Amino acid sequence: MTVLRIGHVNLRGPADLIEQLRSFYVDIIGLREGPRPTFRSGSSGYWLYAGEHDVIHLSVDPRRTTFADAPHAGFGHFAPALRPRRSRTSSHPSGCAGREIHHR
């Protein structure tokens, strides 16, 4: 079997963290918020898309109320293929440094 692409990544956390992640992935990375089905659990969050594909699911974890309550786990890095976009990062409230992203 050959892997064609990663279907999506799900990130769960407290509501304030999910809002910060949504802002980062939409405003800095350039993903777009798209359709998210209604789940029987009543969970809330966002599905973020690259083109027609939902690639990141952000889910509010109601058991966590602050960032400090969130378990410490994560990715070593996120490496999309991007064109340099200094203007997106230089004044974003997330505090991301305005630096160019180079292709390999």
N, C-alpha and C positions, 0 to 999 in steps of 0.2 A: 504494500500500500504506500502511496506517495502522499504526503501532506501537501495540500494545495495552498492553505492559508490558515491562520489561527482564526477561529470563529469569533470569539470575543474574550475579553478579560472582565471579570466582575470584581469590583472594589466595594467593600462594605465599610461603613464607619458612621460616626455621629453626624447629625444633620449639618452642623457648621463645617465640618471637614468635607462633606459631600458637596456643599456649595462652593467651597474653595477649589476643589478638584474640578467641578464643572466649569468654573471660570477659567482655570488654567488650561484645560483641554480645549475649550471653545475659543477663548480669547488669544491664547499663546500658540497652541499647537495647530489650531485651525479646524478642528472637528466641528460638526454641527449637531445640535440637538435634534432628535427625530422621534418618530413614533415609539411609544413604549406601551405594551399591553397592560391592561388592568389585571392584577393578580388577585386570586381569592384571599390571599393573606392580608391584602390591604397595604402592602409595602409601597413605599414611595421612592422616587429616585429619577434617574435619567438614563436614556440610551443615547450614546454619542456615535455618530456615523462618520466614516470616511467614504465619500462617494455614496454608493447604495448599500454599503455594508455596515451593520452595527458592530463596532469594534470594542467599545468600552461600555460596560454597564455599571452605573454608580447606584448603589443601594443604601438607603438610610437604615441603619441598625438601631431600632428603638431601645435596645438594651444599653446602648452607649450614649451618653449625654454630652461628653466633651472629648476633645482630642486625647486628653490624658487617659481616658477610659478605653481607648482603642488599643487592640493588641499590636505589638511591634512586629510587623511583617511588611514585606514590600519587595519590589523589584530592584535588582542591581542597577538597571538602567532601562531607558525607553529609547529606542533608536529608529525613529521613522526616517524615511528619505524626504528631506525638506530642502527648499531653496532658502538661502539666507533671508531672514525677515527681521532685521534689527528694529524696525518701527513697532512691531508688536510687543516686544519685551522691554523697551527702554522706559516706558512710563506706566507699565501695568502694576496695579496695586498688590499683586502677589509678591512683589519684591524680586522677581527674576531679573538677573543681570542682563543688560542689553549686550549680547555678544553674537557674533556671526556663527552660524552652524555650517560646517564644511562637509561636503560630500566626500566619500571615499572612492 
